[in-house]
Amino acid sequence: MPRTNIIMMQHESTLSLIILQLLLLLSCLTLENYAKSTTIINVWPKPRNLTWSPPYQATLLSPTFTITTTNHHNKHLSAAISRYQSLVKLEHHHPLVPHGVNISKDLPPLQSLTITVVDPHAGLVHSVDESYTLSILSFSATLTAETAWGAMRGLETFSQLAWGNPTQIAVGVHVWDSPHYPHRGIVVDTARNYYPVKDLLRTVEAMSMNKLNVFHWHITDAESFPLILPSEPALAEKGAYASHMVYSPEDVKRVVEFGLDHGVRVIPEIDTPAHTGSWALAYPDIVTCANMFWWPADSDWPDRVASQPGSGHLNPLNPKTYQVLNNVIHDITTLFPEQFYHSGADEVIPGCWKTDPTIQKYLSNGGTLNQVLEKFINNTLPLIVSLNRTAVYWEDVLLDDTVHVPSTMLPKEHVILQTWNNGHSNTKKIVSSGYRAIVSSAEFYYLDCGHGTYVGNNSAYDNQNGDDTGNGGSWCAPFKTWQTIYNYDIAYGLSEEEAKLVLGGEVALWSEQADSTVLDARIWPSSCALAEALWSGNRDEKGRKRYAEATDRLNEWRSRMVSRGIGAEPIQPLWCVKNPGMCNTVHPV
């Protein structure tokens, strides 16, 4: 080989080595910058606009730090101020990845946060203004909000800007913040399994930390009726699992008031006319197919009497049904000041109503199941509206293939529909019909999925080939990861006008296989993903999905939630947190 070629190859080899070293250096610098840019400060959900001016200083929080306000006359804000003043002083949160921010020796300790509320009397209702502006300067901190509820959101952000022992607070921070969607919630089902009040309160508290504002309380179902109602005490006396597994009016008041103190509305759901088997223990004459086996032997799925164990529908053709229901609705609207009343109306199963002789006769005389449901809506919706409530129904009442009512029976000004089937398709159907929508798509927002099924004698589990791992008997498998929830765009495919009818969304924990022992881990941090996606969106300023950047922040936020007493499950090994960027996929984000 000629000498010149050998020299050229040596030069090329040296050049390649230099390029490789430069690439490695650039990679290290990128990872270092990535770590600095993502761990230097953390707020969840990410504010709409947050700036922290260089040189990224922090100062100590004064031992005499106080939160002061103008004369606001709002007892719920007063409770929040007291809570956050104590939290900021005593939390002493230690970030998993140190911020690397030095306490400035030139800045005095921060003495106070001053809150100004423009309209302190605004109630906690749908679409209330939750915006706020927060500034932390070297000499003072100010929080301005239109309402007490916006001030509570700002207090949460302020608390997350403090860390360490002694407590440090970031200085030079300016935040303007407001939610994309006014309705951001969680459904908890307390009928399949009972949850003590303390667990409901802890859930509401964690919701407030995440700026979620709707606790959708699915109180009753076919399995149990745990709510004591003054006008109908027999429903809980006979329909609850046990005398100690009930919610008294005092318990309800406690949950509602706790919600107000934390800026969380409590929406009651009394699911009717289906999912009412538990009512039969007190009133067997108004419930059809009660306590029948849910899927009779040798019958096809369309001929079932329920979609799961626990059969029973209220009988819309029995006048006594409405005597009981009127009492129930009046009591619920007295116990819950919330403007939304959720009346359920999902999963009406033809086989159940067809077991009743009165309904059989009605059908044989030319009546239809749709007309049976129409009678139910006609006898309950006017009462709900007369009590100054907006009725919320599951989408089935309009969209079910078999039993539904025409849109003419559901006035759009008084009715909201909550979607749970077929993802974007059903959301589109609802809003294109002119209805306001709450999105709870099972394919993305059901937290109980992926844990198998609870019905026994299920051959789906007798599989030696391992080719059924996708569902294992769980109808809505797989498990919904936080990334699945975070990346779901609830207004996808909608026109600008249609998107305005989407009020927001709710993740749902149905409790066939959940109780207080697993409550926190089932809900958190998956619901944190919903909180950020509905508060500030899931995209960056360039329109790109920001799930990669969100991972590090969620690790930090989950850690802080755990230190606050919320049993949120981990999303990564701690090694990933300590080595930012090293657990990312090789594919570009």
Buried (B, 14 or more C-beta within 10 A) or exposed (E): EEEEEEEEEEEEEEEEEEEEEEEEEEEEEEBEEBBBEBBBBBBBBBBBEBEBEEEBBBBBBBEEBEBEBEEBEBEBBBBBBEBBBEBBBEBBBEBBBEBEBEBBEEBEBBBBBBBBBBBBEBEBEBEBBBBBBBBBBBEEBBBBBBBBBBBBBBBBBBBBBBBBEEBBBBBBBBBBBBBBBBBBBBBBBBBBBBBBBEBBBBBBBBBBBBBBBBBBBBBBBBBBBBBBBEEBEBBBBBBBBEEEBBBEBEBBEBBBBBBBBBBBBBBBBBBBBBBBBBBBBBBEEBBBBBBBEBBEEEEEEEEBBBBBBBBBBBBBBBEEBBEBBBBBBBBBBBBBEBBBBBBBBBBBBBBBBBBBEBBEEBBEEEBEBBBBBBBBBEBBBEBBBEEEBBBBBBBBBBBBEEBBBEEEBBEEEEBBBBBBBBBBEBBBBBBEBEBBBBBBBBBBBBBBBBBBBBEEEEEEEEEEEEEEEEBBBBEBBEBBEBBBBBBBBBBEEBEEEBBEBBBBBBBBBBBBBBBBEBBBBBBBBBBBBBBBBBBBBBBEEEEEBBBBBBBBBBBBBBBBBBEBEBBBBBBEEEEBBEEBBEBBEEEEE
